[in-house]
């Protein structure tokens, strides 16, 4: 049951025809694990906390750097040097005190997140390297948990929603397509591009949790900020994939 | 026959495989996704994937940053 304050807080969503109080309560009951609180994770966590997701589990191991500030808007100059998960939790709780924020300081330590893996509704991959992305994809496969993954570097961003255990294609199937050397550190990152990618991830997550709009599983969206184009491709399972293959 | 590679018309031999076309038209295929008519074809299937007249092929690389 939503309180009077919650009805008022979420009223602009509740005015949308498919977004009724049942959808809002679905968000309130939801748990989302966000891996990585960089450019993508900032956007996703702000959008989900603001929209009323009941519990966010933030997983990261970095401290805030001054070079993060142009695109990681949860942080200000005063937070430079602080662990990202602590600074983010503080700001997100201020944004929406109804949202429980849990901070987990390690990204490749399954024990530290195992209790959340058993209860979460969706994994959101906002990390910045292929090794972490493969690890999270395997977690999604083993725990039968939907995975919303995005990436951004330079002027390019991609977003895709996956259900790896259904053997309809997974992130590992894209191994030969991902150039891990094109990172934000090597290439730079255009702040609006990573913000767009993070907000697309957030929208897919909200769509999944509420059902207000369909999720096109396995549809890879590729945004090019240079030409302002959005292309969409269907992911096909690789029979040779070491995770979901034959 | 004619196919389209990243929207440009290209003439390829009959019974041309996707792998042969990618090798011919890209400088390096080490990190590349290739989609035929908007569906990504796994690399393990490039060699046996036979192109058809008017196929639209898109080649692109994904990034991993965030």
Interface residues (C-beta under 8 A of the other chain):
Chain A: X36 X38 X39 X40 X41 X125 X126 X127 X128 X129 X130 X133 X150 X151 X152 X153 X154 X156 X157 X158 X173 X174 X176 X177 X178 X179 X180 X182 X183 X184 X185 X187 X189 X194 X197 X220 X222 X231 X232 X233 X234 X235 X236 X237 X238 X239 X240 X241
Chain B: X31 X32 X33 X35 X38 X39 X40 X41 X42 X43 X44 X45 X58 X60 X61 X62 X63 X64 X65 X66
